[in-house]
Amino acid sequence: MANQQTTTEANAQNQPLNERDNGTAGGGNWRAARVKKIKEKILPGVKITLLISLLINLAMFIVGILAVNKCPVQDNIPLYLIATGAIGLLSKLITTTREQIMRHVKTGFVESALYTVEVVFLILGSYWVYKVYPPSYDPKDGAAYCQKTAYLFAFIYLTFFYAIVMCIFCGFMCFLCCICLLATAPDPDVEANIEVTVGGESQERKEENREAKSETA
């Protein structure tokens, strides 16, 4: 009899712990399922963006090769197109096949090196392209000439990139301003409580003054 009572008490004590563990596991499964659904919704957009980036990098690489020795005003513009296109293609391919490659080789250092070189060429390319703006598109002008397709491709690419960066920066600053305004905005509930408290104190003072006057009279 005593053993049955002890077993019942032990089961009763363990029941909340089991329920808590089941609740935690259920919450973890729910979060994992939600993250999986979000990934499934985002994945098509990521694939489309990656495909567009691959096509742009491939076009840069091809245009740069075709424009070699055809931009005397700045010989490095075709080099910028070739390097940026090749690095972009390589980095996108590594990102796409990362899971398969990481089984054999660690790609973290390679990706970091590629992105660093890409940033360096972005800075150099901006200097080379904007410095000679606008060049001549007539081969008869000699040293002032640059192939139209190559130059406009580089110019539009850089300008579009900087426009996106500026839009992201402005959006982030607007977001921070909204957070600051919401954080400093007064709470109407707190103000109402203060008004009620002040009003109650004023009423109590009036009653005290009336009582004092009546006692004096």
Buried (B, 14 or more C-beta within 10 A) or exposed (E): EEEEEEEEEEEEEEEEEEEEEEEEEEEEEEEEEEEEEEEEEEEEEEEEEBEEBBEBBBBBBEBBBEBBEBBBBBBBBBBBBBBBBBBBBBBBBBBBEEEEBEEEEEBEEBBEEBEEBBEEBBEBBBEBBEEBEEBBBEEEEEEBBBBBEBBBBBBEBBEEEEEEEEEEEEEEEEEEEEEEEEEEEEEEEEEEEEEEEEEEEEEEEEEEEEEEEEEEE
